[in-house]
Amino acid sequence: MSDIPAENYAQSWSDGSRAPIPLVGSEREILTAFLDWHRHTFELKCSGIPPERLSERSIAPSGLSLHGLLRHLAGAERWWFRQQFAGEDVPLLYYTDDDPDQDFDSLDGDVAEAFAVWRDECARSRAVVAAAPSLEVTGIQRASGEPVSLRRILVGMIAEYARHNGHADLLRERIDGATGF
């Protein structure tokens, strides 16, 4: 975490296992704390479920599953931080032009491996953010060639996780009745 004194952190309002979000700090500290909080929230929503149930599409007519969301979020981490911002030449995860929705649709493969890929992408994203001298630094969007700031990417990823944590809430409740992570 950071060197902000503990008394400046908000209370964790859920299960207590997530690091609380600081009440004061630099913009980078606040944004990265919110993003990590959402990452951890997603992981908690998937915890304690047998691996085979993570692939259940339990809310018709939606085709979403926790496994699919996991794959999608790993791909989003790679896309925004490594490919768009850092300009790394790495392959897309769970996506091709012929099958753009394979992150959600093609749930073959080991769930534990998907978690390992997601955790690795999160760690690499954290390293990219930590190495950037400021939030004003830009990468280049591949589709448009336009610059995109690290600040914009962090805010966008917080929104991405918040949206999908809402989906995960519903999926988890449908699978085993658990709520409130």
C-alpha positions in Angstrom: 0.0 0.0 0.0 1.3 3.5 0.7 2.9 5.4 3.5 -0.3 7.3 4.4 -0.9 7.0 8.1 -3.6 4.4 9.0 -5.9 7.0 10.6 -6.4 8.5 7.2 -7.9 5.4 5.7 -11.7 4.8 5.5 -13.1 1.9 7.4 -13.6 -1.2 5.2 -17.4 -1.6 5.2 -17.6 -5.2 4.0 -15.8 -8.2 5.2 -12.7 -6.4 6.5 -10.2 -8.3 4.3 -9.8 -5.6 1.7 -7.3 -2.8 2.3 -9.3 0.3 3.0 -9.3 3.1 0.6 -7.4 6.2 1.8 -9.3 9.3 2.7 -6.4 11.5 1.8 -3.4 11.0 -0.5 -2.1 11.8 -3.9 -4.3 11.3 -7.0 -2.3 8.3 -7.9 -2.6 6.8 -4.5 -6.4 7.3 -4.4 -7.0 6.0 -8.0 -4.8 2.9 -7.6 -6.4 2.2 -4.2 -9.9 2.3 -5.7 -8.8 0.1 -8.6 -7.2 -2.5 -6.2 -10.2 -2.4 -4.0 -12.4 -3.3 -7.0 -10.0 -6.0 -8.1 -10.1 -7.5 -4.7 -13.9 -7.2 -4.6 -14.1 -9.2 -7.8 -11.9 -11.9 -6.4 -14.0 -12.1 -3.3 -17.1 -12.5 -5.4 -15.5 -15.6 -7.0 -14.1 -17.1 -3.8 -15.5 -20.2 -2.2 -17.3 -21.4 -5.4 -16.4 -24.7 -6.9 -14.4 -24.1 -10.1 -17.1 -25.7 -12.3 -19.7 -23.4 -11.0 -17.8 -20.3 -12.0 -18.6 -21.0 -15.6 -22.4 -21.2 -15.0 -24.5 -18.7 -16.9 -27.0 -18.4 -14.2 -29.0 -15.3 -15.2 -31.0 -15.8 -18.4 -31.0 -14.4 -21.0 -27.5 -13.1 -20.2 -24.6 -15.2 -21.2 -22.4 -13.8 -18.5 -20.5 -16.0 -16.0 -17.9 -15.3 -13.3 -15.4 -17.2 -15.4 -16.2 -15.1 -18.5 -15.9 -11.9 -16.4 -12.6 -13.1 -15.1 -11.3 -13.7 -18.6 -12.7 -10.3 -19.8 -11.1 -8.4 -17.0 -7.7 -10.1 -17.6 -8.0 -9.0 -21.2 -9.0 -5.4 -20.2 -6.0 -5.2 -17.9 -3.6 -6.3 -20.7 -5.3 -4.1 -23.4 -5.3 -0.8 -21.5 -2.2 -0.9 -19.4 0.2 -3.0 -21.5 -0.9 -2.6 -25.0 -2.5 0.9 -25.1 -0.5 2.7 -22.5 2.9 0.9 -22.4 2.8 0.0 -26.1 3.8 -3.6 -25.5 3.6 -5.9 -28.5 1.8 -8.8 -26.7 -1.1 -10.9 -28.1 -4.7 -10.2 -27.1 -6.1 -12.5 -24.5 -9.4 -14.3 -25.3 -10.1 -12.2 -28.4 -9.7 -12.5 -32.2 -11.4 -10.6 -35.0 -13.2 -13.9 -35.9 -14.3 -14.5 -32.3 -14.4 -11.1 -30.4 -16.5 -12.5 -27.6 -14.5 -15.6 -26.7 -13.7 -14.1 -23.3 -17.4 -14.6 -22.4 -18.4 -17.4 -24.8 -15.5 -19.9 -24.9 -15.2 -21.1 -21.3 -13.1 -24.1 -22.0 -9.8 -24.2 -20.0 -8.9 -24.3 -16.4 -10.4 -21.7 -14.1 -7.4 -21.8 -11.9 -5.2 -20.9 -14.9 -7.6 -18.1 -15.8 -7.2 -16.7 -12.3 -3.4 -17.0 -12.6 -3.5 -15.1 -15.9 -5.7 -12.4 -14.4 -3.5 -12.0 -11.3 -0.4 -11.8 -13.5 -2.1 -9.1 -15.7 -3.1 -7.1 -12.5 0.5 -7.3 -11.2 1.9 -6.2 -14.6 -0.7 -3.3 -14.7 0.4 -2.2 -11.2 4.1 -2.2 -12.4 3.2 -0.1 -15.5 1.4 2.4 -13.3 4.2 2.5 -10.7 6.8 3.1 -13.4 5.0 6.0 -15.0 6.4 9.4 -13.8 2.9 11.0 -13.7 -0.7 10.4 -14.5 -0.3 12.9 -17.4 1.9 10.5 -19.4 0.1 9.1 -22.4 0.0 6.0 -24.5 -1.5 5.7 -27.9 -4.9 4.2 -28.6 -4.3 1.6 -31.3 -7.7 2.1 -33.1 -7.6 5.9 -33.3 -3.9 6.8 -32.9 -5.0 9.4 -30.3 -3.1 9.8 -27.1 -4.7 8.4 -23.9 -3.5 9.4 -20.4 -2.7 7.1 -17.6 -5.3 9.0 -15.5 -8.0 8.2 -18.1 -7.0 4.6 -18.2 -7.1 4.3 -14.4 -10.6 5.9 -14.2 -11.8 3.8 -17.1 -10.6 0.6 -15.4 -12.3 1.6 -12.1 -15.5 2.0 -14.1 -15.0 -1.3 -15.8 -14.5 -3.2 -12.6 -17.4 -1.4 -10.9 -19.8 -2.4 -13.7 -18.6 -6.0 -13.8 -18.7 -6.2 -10.0 -22.4 -5.4 -10.2 -22.7 -8.3 -12.7 -20.7 -10.5 -10.4 -23.0 -9.6 -7.4 -26.0 -11.0 -9.3 -24.2 -14.0 -10.6 -22.8 -15.0 -7.2 -26.2 -14.5 -5.5 -27.8 -16.7 -8.2 -25.1 -19.4 -7.8 -25.2 -19.8 -4.0 -27.2 -17.0 -2.4 -24.1 -15.2 -1.1 -24.3 -11.4 -1.1 -22.4 -8.4 0.3 -18.8 -8.9 -0.6 
